[in-house]
Amino acid sequence: MFTKELSHPIFKIVSEESKKLGFESFVVGGFVRDIFLKRESKDVDFVTVGSGITLAYAVKARLPKSHLSIFKNFGTAQIKTDDWEFEFVGARKESYDRTSRKPKVEDGTFLDDISRRDFTINSLAISINESNYCELIDTFDGLSDLKSGILKTPLEPKITFSDDPLRMMRAVRFATQLNFKIEEKTYSALISEAPRLEIISQERITDELNKIIKSKKPSVGFKLLFDTKMLHHFFPEMVKLQGVEIREGKGHKDNFYHTLQVLDQTCDQTDDLWVRWAAIMHDIAKPNTKRFVPGDGWTFHGHEDKGSRMVRPIFRRLKLPLGEPMRRVQNLVKLHLRPIALTKENISDSAIRRLIFDAGDDLNDLMLLCKSDITTKNKEKENRFQANLVLVEENIEKVEERDRIRNWQPVIDGSEIMKIFNIGAGKEIGIIKNALKDAVLDGVISNNYDEAYKFVIEKGKSIGLQSHE
């Protein structure tokens, strides 16, 4: 059994070196689980009843082209060879103080180590010891749970989650990725232990959150996070989207569930994590901008601009990157209504040029987000909205092919304007630059040097400047 799955030479090497050292060793965790899920994996975890680092040194000596990394603080080692990664750790007990993020770790037995696993499906192990080589060890009936699509903890769930609260995020992540059901007692513990997330670093929480977002249908995970109130501890802005208020018989859509539908529809079109984050954030400011206008109903004026400004503080708190990924999300949130607005009027070339210019390299992602933002249950209305967006895309293609406006920069920059008028930096330069940009985008002049130069001279005269060229 498992001779095909364990055909890599590493397994025999680890077995032989373990015997020399007098250690018992096992393949554990995700690699074993994925064998039964028929998912290819090249990340292998070895647990040995002894020193994982000592075993790793012995194995490395027989793999000359491999790379060994030692993590003494954690008592673990890693060997990389080709596209495989092998982790080595000694069997251990592990627990967390109620107020600490750092685990207390002690040497333990194989049973101790398997018992501290997060879920029964991850407690499966394969022996690589000579006496029972390739034998499956299923201490907690994990194979049955795997076949039934059930997530539950090996020990009492409150103990498992209290010891390492990140396991609660992992429960939601596995339920989302594998489409598994969380067993009732385990689910109840997610609710009761949710406040324990407070002791976990934001980086670890966000790493799990991103894995949920990268899954095929992230809404499954977000609904679990919301219903167990875990989401409330690290993403309150998203929680505030939930709910419908009714006045004078008029209500608005539930923006939380709308956002989840937009997210799923975005995921059907792209694997790009940051476009998916833009879907999550696109209506994030609606609770802050919600107003009721008697006779008209609910409005959310300016939610796109305010939402764009909310991206940075949220990204900073969630420990998400503040560079180019954040800029992309900000831009997509800020512009997400623009293409839809263009479907409600006679589309001028000027409006199209401004959209192309403002979106820049984000234009294709913006159109994808806009299409995903259509969540009406009225099929006729949906078809009409989608057809209108296709019309906008066709107009974008025509204008861009003619005017080459995407990522366009004026042919005359601020330095040249200062030379033309023999002046230093000042507000006049900004006035002329903005006027020149608007003139090109509005089609007043063509995007070429001669017309731009004449425009700059005239604009300068209008604000009291004289050309010195």
C-alpha positions in Angstrom: 0.0 0.0 0.0 1.2 3.5 -0.9 4.3 2.2 -2.7 3.5 4.4 -5.7 2.8 7.5 -3.6 6.0 6.9 -1.6 8.2 6.1 -4.7 10.5 9.1 -4.2 13.9 7.9 -2.9 13.5 10.3 0.1 11.2 7.9 1.9 13.6 4.9 1.9 16.4 7.2 2.9 14.5 8.6 5.8 13.5 5.1 6.9 17.1 3.9 6.7 18.6 6.9 8.5 15.9 6.7 11.2 16.8 3.1 11.9 20.5 3.9 12.2 19.6 6.7 14.7 17.2 4.5 16.6 14.2 6.8 15.8 10.7 5.9 14.7 9.6 8.1 11.8 6.3 8.8 10.0 4.9 10.8 7.1 2.1 12.9 8.4 -0.5 15.6 7.6 -1.4 17.2 4.3 0.7 14.9 2.1 -1.1 11.8 3.5 -4.5 13.5 3.3 -4.0 14.6 -0.3 -3.2 11.0 -1.4 -6.8 10.2 -0.6 -8.1 13.4 -2.1 -6.2 12.5 -5.3 -4.4 15.8 -5.1 -0.7 16.0 -6.1 1.6 17.3 -3.4 5.3 17.8 -3.2 5.4 19.1 0.4 6.1 16.3 2.8 6.1 16.4 6.6 8.1 13.9 8.6 7.6 13.4 12.3 10.3 11.4 14.2 10.4 10.3 17.8 13.7 11.9 18.3 15.5 15.0 16.9 14.1 16.2 13.6 17.2 18.3 13.0 19.5 15.3 13.6 17.5 13.2 11.2 17.6 16.0 8.6 21.4 16.3 8.7 21.7 12.5 8.2 19.2 12.6 5.2 21.0 15.7 3.7 24.3 13.8 3.6 22.7 11.3 1.2 21.1 14.1 -1.0 24.2 16.1 -2.2 22.2 18.3 -4.6 19.7 19.3 -1.9 19.5 22.4 0.3 19.1 22.2 4.1 17.7 24.9 6.3 17.7 24.6 10.1 15.3 26.4 12.4 16.7 25.8 15.8 14.2 28.0 17.6 11.4 25.7 16.4 13.3 22.5 16.4 12.6 21.9 12.8 14.5 21.5 9.5 13.7 21.7 5.8 15.3 20.0 2.8 14.6 21.2 -0.7 15.5 19.2 -3.7 14.2 19.8 -7.2 10.6 21.0 -6.7 10.1 19.0 -3.5 10.1 20.3 0.1 10.6 18.0 3.1 10.0 19.2 6.7 11.5 17.3 9.7 10.3 17.7 13.2 10.6 15.8 16.4 7.4 14.4 18.0 6.2 17.0 20.6 3.6 18.2 22.9 2.5 21.8 22.4 0.2 24.2 24.2 -0.5 27.9 24.5 -0.9 30.0 27.6 -4.3 31.7 27.6 -2.7 35.1 27.2 0.3 34.2 25.0 1.0 33.9 21.3 4.0 31.6 21.9 3.5 27.9 22.4 5.1 25.9 25.1 6.8 23.0 23.4 8.1 19.7 24.9 9.3 16.4 23.5 6.6 13.9 23.2 5.5 10.5 21.8 4.1 9.9 18.4 0.6 9.8 19.9 1.2 13.2 21.6 2.1 14.6 18.2 -0.8 13.2 16.3 -3.2 14.3 19.1 -2.2 17.9 18.7 -3.0 18.0 15.0 -5.8 20.4 14.0 -8.2 18.0 12.4 -8.7 14.3 12.1 -8.2 14.4 8.3 -4.7 15.8 9.1 -3.9 13.3 11.8 -3.5 10.5 9.2 0.1 9.1 9.1 2.1 6.5 7.2 4.8 4.6 8.9 8.2 4.4 7.1 9.7 2.2 9.8 11.1 -1.2 8.6 8.6 -3.2 10.7 5.5 -1.8 9.2 6.7 0.2 6.2 3.9 2.0 4.3 1.2 1.1 6.8 -1.6 3.7 7.4 -2.0 4.8 11.0 -5.4 6.3 11.6 -5.7 7.0 15.3 -8.7 9.3 15.1 -10.7 7.7 12.3 -9.6 10.6 10.0 -10.1 8.4 6.8 -13.8 8.0 7.6 -14.1 11.8 8.1 -12.2 12.4 4.9 -14.6 10.2 2.9 -17.6 11.8 4.6 -16.4 15.3 3.9 -16.4 16.2 7.7 -14.0 18.5 9.6 -13.6 17.8 13.3 -10.8 17.9 15.8 -8.9 14.9 17.2 -9.4 16.1 20.8 -12.1 18.2 22.4 -12.5 21.1 20.0 -12.3 23.8 22.6 -9.0 22.4 23.8 -7.7 22.2 20.2 -8.7 25.8 19.3 -7.7 27.3 22.7 -4.2 25.8 22.4 -3.7 27.3 18.9 -6.6 29.7 17.9 -5.3 29.9 14.3 -6.8 26.5 13.8 -10.2 28.1 13.7 -9.1 30.0 10.6 -7.8 26.8 9.2 -11.1 25.1 9.8 -12.8 27.7 7.7 -10.1 27.5 5.1 -10.3 23.7 4.7 -14.1 23.8 4.7 -13.9 26.4 1.9 -11.2 24.7 -0.2 -12.4 21.1 0.2 -16.2 21.9 0.4 -16.3 20.0 3.7 -18.9 20.4 6.5 -17.7 21.4 9.9 -18.9 18.9 12.6 -21.4 20.4 15.1 -19.3 20.4 18.2 -16.3 21.8 16.3 -18.6 24.5 14.8 -19.9 25.4 18.3 -16.3 25.7 19.5 -15.5 28.1 16.7 -18.2 30.4 18.1 -17.2 30.1 21.7 -13.4 30.4 21.1 -13.6 33.2 18.4 -12.3 35.9 20.9 -9.1 33.8 21.2 -8.1 35.1 17.7 -7.0 38.3 19.5 -3.8 36.6 20.6 -2.8 35.5 17.1 -0.7 37.8 15.0 -2.5 39.6 12.2 0.0 38.2 9.6 -1.0 34.6 10.4 -4.7 35.5 10.3 -4.3 37.3 7.0 -2.3 34.4 5.5 -5.3 32.1 6.1 -7.7 34.7 4.9 -5.9 35.1 1.6 -6.0 31.3 1.1 -9.8 31.5 1.6 -10.0 34.3 -0.9 -7.9 32.3 -3.4 -10.3 29.3 -3.2 -12.8 28.6 -5.9 -15.8 29.9 -3.9 -14.6 32.3 -1.1 -18.2 33.2 -0.1 -18.4 29.8 1.7 -15.5 30.9 4.0 -16.7 34.5 4.5 -20.2 33.2 5.5 -18.6 30.9 8.1 -16.4 33.7 9.4 -19.4 35.9 9.7 -21.7 33.4 11.3 -19.1 32.3 13.9 -18.3 36.0 14.5 -14.6 35.5 13.8 -14.8 38.1 11.0 -15.9 40.6 13.6 -12.5 40.4 15.3 -10.3 41.4 12.4 -12.5 42.9 9.6 -15.4 44.9 11.2 -15.8 47.1 8.2 -17.0 44.1 6.2 -19.3 43.0 9.0 -21.0 46.4 8.8 -22.1 45.7 5.3 -24.6 43.2 6.5 -28.2 44.0 7.0 -31.2 45.8 5.3 -32.8 48.9 6.6 -36.3 49.8 5.6 -38.0 53.2 5.7 -41.2 54.3 4.1 -41.5 50.9 2.7 -38.2 51.2 0.9 -35.2 49.0 1.6 -31.7 48.6 0.1 -29.9 45.4 -0.8 -27.9 43.5 1.8 -24.4 44.7 0.8 -22.6 41.9 2.7 -24.2 39.2 0.7 -24.1 41.3 -2.5 -20.3 41.7 -1.9 -19.9 37.9 -1.6 -21.8 37.3 -4.8 -19.6 39.9 -6.6 -16.5 38.1 -5.1 -17.6 34.7 -6.3 -18.4 36.1 -9.8 -15.0 37.8 -9.9 -13.3 34.5 -8.9 -15.0 32.8 -11.9 -13.1 35.2 -14.1 -9.7 35.7 -12.5 -7.2 34.1 -10.1 -5.7 37.5 -9.4 -5.7 38.0 -5.6 -5.8 41.8 -5.7 -8.8 41.9 -8.2 -10.5 39.6 -5.7 -9.7 42.0 -2.9 -11.1 44.9 -5.0 -14.4 42.9 -5.2 -14.3 42.6 -1.4 -13.7 46.3 -1.0 -15.7 47.8 -3.8 -18.7 48.7 -1.5 -16.9 48.9 1.8 -17.9 52.5 2.4 -21.6 52.0 1.8 -22.4 51.9 5.6 -20.5 55.2 6.0 -22.3 56.9 3.1 -25.8 55.6 3.5 -28.5 58.2 3.5 -32.3 58.1 3.2 -33.9 60.7 1.0 -37.7 61.0 1.6 -39.6 60.1 -1.5 -36.5 58.8 -3.3 -35.1 56.1 -1.0 -31.6 55.1 -0.1 -28.4 56.6 -1.5 -24.7 55.8 -1.1 -23.3 58.9 -2.9 -19.5 59.0 -2.9 -19.0 55.5 -1.6 -16.5 54.8 -4.3 -14.3 57.7 -3.3 -14.5 57.1 0.4 -14.1 53.4 -0.2 -10.9 54.0 -2.1 -9.6 56.1 0.9 -10.5 53.3 3.3 -8.2 50.8 1.5 -4.9 52.0 2.9 -5.9 51.9 6.7 -7.6 48.5 6.2 -4.6 47.1 4.3 -2.2 48.5 7.0 -4.2 46.9 9.8 -4.5 43.5 8.0 -0.8 43.6 7.2 -1.4 43.5 3.5 1.2 45.0 1.1 1.0 48.8 0.9 2.7 49.1 -2.5 1.5 48.3 -6.0 -1.2 45.7 -4.9 -2.8 48.3 -2.6 -2.7 51.0 -5.4 -4.5 48.6 -7.8 -7.2 47.9 -5.2 -7.6 51.6 -4.5 -7.9 52.4 -8.2 -10.4 49.7 -8.9 -12.6 50.7 -5.9 -12.5 54.3 -6.9 -13.4 53.7 -10.5 -15.9 50.8 -10.2 -19.0 52.9 -10.9 -17.5 54.7 -13.9 -18.1 52.1 -16.7 -21.6 51.4 -15.4 -22.3 55.2 -15.4 -21.3 55.3 -19.1 -24.0 52.8 -20.0 -26.7 55.3 -18.8 -25.9 58.1 -21.1 -24.8 58.9 -24.7 -21.2 57.7 -24.5 -18.9 60.6 -25.6 -15.3 60.0 -26.7 -14.2 62.4 -24.0 -15.7 60.2 -21.2 -14.2 57.1 -22.7 -10.8 58.8 -23.0 -10.9 59.9 -19.3 -11.8 56.4 -18.2 -8.9 54.9 -20.2 -6.5 57.5 -18.8 -7.7 57.1 -15.2 -7.8 53.3 -15.2 -4.4 52.8 -17.0 -3.2 49.3 -16.7 -6.1 48.4 -14.5 -8.7 48.9 -17.3 -9.3 45.2 -18.1 -9.6 44.3 -14.4 -12.0 47.2 -14.0 -14.3 46.0 -16.7 -14.1 42.5 -15.2 -15.1 43.9 -11.8 -18.0 45.9 -13.3 -19.4 42.8 -15.0 -19.1 40.9 -11.7 -20.9 43.7 -9.9 -24.2 42.9 -11.7 -26.1 40.7 -9.2 -29.7 41.3 -10.1 -32.0 38.3 -10.1 -33.9 39.7 -13.1 -32.4 37.9 -16.0 -33.6 40.4 -18.6 -32.1 43.3 -16.6 -28.8 41.4 -16.2 -28.6 40.7 -19.9 -29.2 44.4 -20.6 -26.6 45.6 -18.2 -24.0 43.1 -19.5 -24.8 44.1 -23.1 -24.3 47.8 -22.2 -20.9 47.0 -20.7 -19.9 45.2 -23.9 -20.9 48.4 -25.7 -18.6 50.4 -23.4 -15.8 47.9 -24.1 -16.3 48.3 -27.8 -16.1 52.0 -27.5 -13.0 51.8 -25.4 -11.3 49.6 -28.0 -12.1 52.1 -30.8 -11.0 55.2 -28.9 -7.8 53.6 -27.6 -6.8 52.4 -31.0 -7.3 55.9 -32.4 -5.9 58.0 -29.5 -3.5 55.7 -27.7 -4.5 57.3 -24.4 -3.9 54.4 -21.9 -1.0 55.4 -19.6 -0.6 58.5 -21.7 1.7 61.3 -20.6 1.5 64.8 -22.0 4.1 65.5 -24.7 5.0 68.7 -22.8 5.9 68.2 -19.2 6.3 70.6 -16.3 10.1 71.1 -16.9 9.5 72.2 -20.5 6.7 74.5 -19.4 9.1 76.2 -17.0 11.6 76.7 -19.9 9.0 78.0 -22.2 8.0 80.8 -19.8 11.4 81.0 -18.0 9.8 80.6 -14.6 10.4 78.3 -11.6 8.2 75.8 -10.0 4.8 77.2 -8.9 1.1 76.8 -9.1 1.1 78.2 -12.7 2.8 75.0 -13.8 0.1 72.8 -12.3 -2.6 75.0 -13.9 -1.1 74.6 -17.3 -0.4 70.9 -17.0 -4.0 70.1 -15.9 -5.4 72.3 -18.6 -3.3 70.5 -21.2 -4.3 67.1 -19.9 -8.0 68.1 -20.0 -7.7 69.6 -23.5 -6.4 66.3 -24.9 -8.8 64.1 -23.0 -11.8 66.3 -24.0 -10.7 66.2 -27.6 -10.0 70.0 -27.8 -6.6 69.3 -29.2 -4.9 66.2 -30.6 -2.3 64.3 -28.7 0.7 65.7 -30.6 3.5 68.2 -29.8 2.6 71.1 -32.2 -1.0 71.4 -31.0 0.1 70.9 -27.4 2.8 73.7 -27.7 0.3 76.2 -29.1 -2.2 75.3 -26.3 0.4 75.8 -23.6 1.4 79.3 -25.1 -2.2 80.4 -25.1 -3.0 79.0 -21.7 0.1 80.8 -20.3 -1.0 84.1 -21.8 -4.5 83.7 -20.2 -2.9 83.6 -16.7 -0.4 86.4 -17.3 2.7 84.5 -18.5 4.8 85.5 -21.5 6.7 83.0 -23.6 10.5 83.5 -23.8 11.1 81.1 -26.6 
